[in-house]
Amino acid sequence: MCAGLLAALAGCSSGFDATSSKPYSPADGVQADSGDLRVLNALVVAGDDGSTGTVSAAVVNRGDRDDRLTGVTSPDATIVLAGSGDLTAGGAVTLGSGTDPSATATGLRKGAGENITMTFSFTRSEPITIRTVVVAATGIYTDLAPSATSPPSP
């Protein structure tokens, strides 16, 4: 009986369609690819006023050619990308509060718990469009909230 149970359980996680073999993001944000570029754990942290937010994500260049993050856009907000978006071959950039580069959303039309669409644009690679979530600036996201005293810089 034990052998039959073990065989049945083993079958649930084997083969080409096994859940354990599919990529997933064990975080609140989402991930997406375009060629050698990958956006990881992308989400927006809403500020206390609800109309501003900080884009939080990592962009990884898994290729052997340099690229550059040139913009982040959304139909749900105006997003200003500031700083250097240089993506060296094998390198990465992190977007967040106080990072270089950084991306700040203004005129945010989505609230915490709602989905937002963002497109990350690059010099060489095709754009990456994702649909992710807006989270409240509480708990682990408290430090990512946009500052009410400093407006976004272009």
Wavefront OBJ file of the C-alpha trace (Angstrom):
o trace
v 0.000 0.000 0.000
v 2.802 2.413 0.851
v 4.504 1.681 -2.470
v 1.298 2.543 -4.361
v 0.894 5.794 -2.434
v 4.499 6.799 -3.071
v 4.147 6.081 -6.786
v 0.964 8.149 -6.976
v 2.555 11.088 -5.153
v 5.708 10.937 -7.270
v 3.606 11.178 -10.420
v 2.234 14.569 -9.363
v 5.591 16.257 -9.726
v 7.159 14.542 -12.682
v 7.162 15.074 -16.408
v 7.441 18.157 -18.601
v 4.313 19.855 -17.219
v 5.220 19.417 -13.556
v 4.354 22.455 -11.469
v 7.801 22.378 -9.887
v 9.471 22.768 -13.300
v 7.616 25.962 -14.254
v 9.140 29.376 -13.420
v 7.289 31.379 -10.825
v 7.899 34.454 -8.719
v 7.780 33.625 -4.995
v 7.113 37.274 -4.160
v 4.398 39.909 -4.496
v 5.771 41.263 -7.778
v 5.932 39.542 -11.153
v 8.684 38.562 -13.559
v 8.924 38.711 -17.344
v 11.557 38.230 -20.073
v 12.592 39.797 -23.358
v 15.550 38.043 -24.949
v 18.460 38.291 -22.546
v 16.693 40.768 -20.249
v 14.533 39.807 -17.292
v 12.404 42.022 -15.037
v 12.064 40.522 -11.558
v 9.670 41.197 -8.677
v 8.121 44.270 -10.320
v 5.419 46.133 -8.397
v 4.392 49.660 -7.393
v 4.400 50.846 -3.776
v 1.676 53.466 -3.310
v 2.396 56.526 -1.203
v 0.171 57.717 1.623
v -1.596 60.180 -0.691
v -2.566 57.348 -3.076
v -1.641 59.354 -6.170
v 2.114 58.698 -6.152
v 4.093 55.491 -6.089
v 7.561 53.997 -6.307
v 8.323 51.343 -8.914
v 10.220 48.491 -7.297
v 11.930 45.935 -9.562
v 15.216 44.426 -10.629
v 16.243 44.323 -14.286
v 18.858 41.688 -15.130
v 20.933 41.447 -18.307
v 21.757 37.755 -18.804
v 23.380 38.395 -22.197
v 26.873 39.239 -23.385
v 25.986 42.689 -24.813
v 25.318 45.875 -22.871
v 21.824 47.381 -22.989
v 20.060 50.303 -21.337
v 16.721 50.799 -19.592
v 15.365 53.878 -21.367
v 11.916 54.244 -19.860
v 9.018 52.850 -17.876
v 5.499 53.768 -18.994
v 1.994 52.942 -17.863
v -1.553 53.767 -18.926
v -2.332 53.911 -15.191
v 0.177 56.638 -14.180
v 2.918 58.938 -15.422
v 6.236 57.287 -14.613
v 9.456 59.283 -14.463
v 12.682 57.314 -14.808
v 15.666 59.097 -13.271
v 19.330 58.131 -13.131
v 21.436 55.703 -15.114
v 19.657 52.726 -16.628
v 22.873 51.151 -17.947
v 22.620 47.359 -18.041
v 26.093 45.943 -18.513
v 26.407 42.413 -19.876
v 25.814 40.041 -16.964
v 24.757 42.963 -14.737
v 21.598 44.269 -13.144
v 19.925 47.444 -11.920
v 17.501 47.780 -9.050
v 14.620 50.240 -9.008
v 13.345 51.413 -5.644
v 13.322 54.324 -3.241
v 16.672 56.120 -3.319
v 18.186 53.871 -6.000
v 19.976 54.874 -9.196
v 18.034 54.511 -11.404
v 14.666 55.135 -9.815
v 11.144 55.299 -11.203
v 8.373 57.343 -9.610
v 4.713 57.111 -10.576
v 2.561 60.244 -10.351
v -1.133 60.587 -11.099
v -1.535 56.958 -10.008
v -5.028 55.778 -10.936
v -4.771 52.399 -9.210
v -4.906 51.761 -5.477
v -3.360 49.147 -3.222
v -4.524 45.688 -4.236
v -5.308 46.688 -7.819
v -3.397 45.650 -10.946
v -1.233 48.060 -12.919
v 0.296 47.632 -16.364
v 3.854 48.844 -16.992
v 6.139 48.676 -20.015
v 9.921 48.665 -19.564
v 11.737 49.957 -22.691
v 15.360 49.328 -23.680
v 17.915 50.463 -26.253
v 18.513 47.030 -27.833
v 15.900 44.615 -26.489
v 12.185 44.490 -27.162
v 10.010 46.179 -24.520
v 8.737 44.098 -21.613
v 5.087 44.690 -20.665
v 3.922 43.361 -17.330
v 0.730 43.407 -15.341
v 1.525 43.585 -11.651
v 0.078 44.849 -8.393
v 0.047 48.083 -6.421
v 0.871 47.493 -2.758
v 0.400 49.728 0.276
v 3.481 51.223 1.921
v 3.196 49.037 5.010
v 5.287 46.232 6.469
v 8.273 45.382 4.287
v 7.268 48.099 1.806
v 7.320 51.019 4.279
v 10.800 52.149 3.219
v 9.841 52.099 -0.480
v 7.066 54.672 -0.162
v 7.629 57.842 -2.176
v 8.777 60.783 -0.114
v 6.150 63.482 0.301
v 8.862 66.138 0.624
v 10.822 65.428 -2.545
v 9.100 65.532 -5.935
v 10.330 63.164 -8.654
v 13.212 64.447 -10.736
v 13.180 64.034 -14.526
l 1 2 3 4 5 6 7 8 9 10 11 12 13 14 15 16 17 18 19 20 21 22 23 24 25 26 27 28 29 30 31 32 33 34 35 36 37 38 39 40 41 42 43 44 45 46 47 48 49 50 51 52 53 54 55 56 57 58 59 60 61 62 63 64 65 66 67 68 69 70 71 72 73 74 75 76 77 78 79 80 81 82 83 84 85 86 87 88 89 90 91 92 93 94 95 96 97 98 99 100 101 102 103 104 105 106 107 108 109 110 111 112 113 114 115 116 117 118 119 120 121 122 123 124 125 126 127 128 129 130 131 132 133 134 135 136 137 138 139 140 141 142 143 144 145 146 147 148 149 150 151 152 153 154
